[in-house]
Amino acid sequence: MPDTDKLMTIREMRDTYDVTPRTLRFYEAKELLSPLRDGQKRLFTRRDRGRLKLILRGKRFGFSLEEIRQLLELYHVGDQQQTQLARTFAIAQERLADMVRQRDELTLAIKDLGDQINGVAQTLAAMAEGKDAAE
């Protein structure tokens, strides 16, 4: 069982969460992560690891970095995360509706393109038959 209070280096974070050092530095610059410093070395705490998991999940679902920042800041409101969960729920509902719309648009575009390809294939076949008949 991993030590949850263990500090992790950039390399350990990279290997554990499949992110680049550049990504970690970017999130630090955006003040989404705040690792401890030991000289030039960055040491990530349990809190940083939890925040990174939430950042990565939010990005996967299409949340903006600003939305993720706002959600992370709501953690400390002091209402047992009710505000954070309610806001996450609202953003997630909006994101799901957007994804469903995008899927529906993509499904229609796929059907339309398939129809166009079939029409061109039929035209080419008819042209080939006409060419063979003329020869």
C-alpha positions as CSV (number, residue, x, y, z in Angstrom):
1,M,0.0,0.0,0.0
2,P,1.5,3.4,-1.0
3,D,2.4,5.9,1.7
4,T,-0.3,8.6,1.1
5,D,1.7,11.2,3.0
6,K,4.9,10.6,1.0
7,L,6.2,13.5,-1.0
8,M,6.7,12.8,-4.7
9,T,9.2,14.2,-7.1
10,I,8.3,15.4,-10.7
11,R,9.6,12.0,-12.0
12,E,7.3,10.1,-9.6
13,M,4.4,12.2,-10.5
14,R,5.1,11.8,-14.2
15,D,5.3,8.0,-13.9
16,T,2.3,7.7,-11.6
17,Y,-0.1,10.1,-13.5
18,D,1.3,9.8,-17.0
19,V,1.9,13.6,-17.3
20,T,4.9,15.5,-18.5
21,P,7.1,17.6,-16.3
22,R,6.0,20.5,-18.4
23,T,2.4,19.8,-17.6
24,L,3.2,19.8,-13.9
25,R,5.1,23.1,-14.1
26,F,2.2,24.6,-16.2
27,Y,-0.3,23.7,-13.5
28,E,2.0,25.1,-10.9
29,A,2.4,28.3,-12.8
30,K,-1.4,28.5,-13.0
31,E,-1.5,28.0,-9.2
32,L,-3.5,24.8,-9.5
33,L,-0.7,22.9,-7.8
34,S,1.7,24.2,-5.1
35,P,4.5,21.7,-4.5
36,L,7.0,22.2,-1.8
37,R,10.5,23.4,-2.8
38,D,13.8,21.8,-1.8
39,G,16.3,24.0,-3.7
40,Q,15.4,23.4,-7.3
41,K,13.5,20.2,-6.6
42,R,9.7,20.2,-6.5
43,L,8.0,17.9,-4.0
44,F,4.4,17.2,-4.5
45,T,2.2,16.5,-1.4
46,R,-0.9,14.3,-1.0
47,R,-3.0,17.5,-1.6
48,D,-1.2,18.1,-4.9
49,R,-1.8,14.6,-6.0
50,G,-5.5,14.9,-5.2
51,R,-5.7,18.2,-7.0
52,L,-3.9,16.7,-10.0
53,K,-6.4,13.8,-10.2
54,L,-9.2,16.3,-10.2
55,I,-7.5,18.5,-12.8
56,L,-6.9,15.5,-15.1
57,R,-10.5,14.2,-14.7
58,G,-11.9,17.7,-15.3
59,K,-9.8,18.1,-18.5
60,R,-10.9,14.7,-19.7
61,F,-14.5,15.8,-19.4
62,G,-13.8,19.1,-21.2
63,F,-13.9,21.4,-18.2
64,S,-11.9,24.6,-18.7
65,L,-8.9,25.3,-16.5
66,E,-10.8,28.3,-15.0
67,E,-13.8,26.0,-14.2
68,I,-11.4,23.6,-12.6
69,R,-9.7,26.4,-10.6
70,Q,-13.1,27.6,-9.3
71,L,-14.0,24.1,-8.3
72,L,-10.7,23.5,-6.5
73,E,-11.1,26.8,-4.6
74,L,-14.6,25.8,-3.4
75,Y,-13.0,22.9,-1.4
76,H,-12.3,25.2,1.5
77,V,-15.7,26.9,1.7
78,G,-16.4,25.0,5.0
79,D,-19.7,23.4,4.1
80,Q,-18.5,19.8,3.8
81,Q,-17.9,20.3,0.1
82,Q,-21.6,20.8,-0.6
83,T,-20.9,24.0,-2.6
84,Q,-18.1,22.3,-4.5
85,L,-20.2,19.3,-5.3
86,A,-23.2,21.3,-6.3
87,R,-21.1,23.5,-8.7
88,T,-19.3,20.4,-10.1
89,F,-22.8,18.8,-10.7
90,A,-24.0,21.9,-12.6
91,I,-20.9,22.1,-14.7
92,A,-21.0,18.4,-15.4
93,Q,-24.6,18.6,-16.5
94,E,-23.8,21.4,-18.9
95,R,-20.7,19.5,-20.2
96,L,-22.8,16.3,-20.7
97,A,-25.4,18.2,-22.7
98,D,-22.7,19.7,-24.9
99,M,-21.1,16.3,-25.5
100,V,-24.5,14.8,-26.4
101,R,-25.1,17.7,-28.8
102,Q,-21.6,17.2,-30.3
103,R,-22.2,13.4,-30.6
104,D,-25.6,14.0,-32.3
105,E,-24.0,16.5,-34.8
106,L,-21.2,14.0,-35.5
107,T,-23.6,11.2,-36.0
108,L,-25.5,13.3,-38.6
109,A,-22.3,14.4,-40.3
110,I,-21.1,10.7,-40.5
111,K,-24.4,9.7,-42.0
112,D,-24.3,12.6,-44.5
113,L,-20.7,11.8,-45.5
114,G,-21.5,8.1,-45.9
115,D,-24.5,9.0,-48.1
116,Q,-22.2,11.3,-50.2
117,I,-19.6,8.5,-50.6
118,N,-22.2,6.0,-51.6
119,G,-23.6,8.4,-54.2
120,V,-20.1,9.0,-55.6
121,A,-19.4,5.3,-55.7
122,Q,-22.6,4.7,-57.6
123,T,-21.8,7.5,-60.1
124,L,-18.3,6.0,-60.6
125,A,-19.7,2.5,-61.1
126,A,-22.2,3.8,-63.6
127,M,-19.5,5.8,-65.4
128,A,-17.3,2.7,-65.5
129,E,-20.1,0.6,-66.9
130,G,-20.8,3.3,-69.6
131,K,-17.1,3.3,-70.5
132,D,-17.1,-0.5,-70.8
133,A,-20.2,-0.4,-73.0
134,A,-18.7,2.2,-75.3
135,E,-15.5,0.3,-75.9
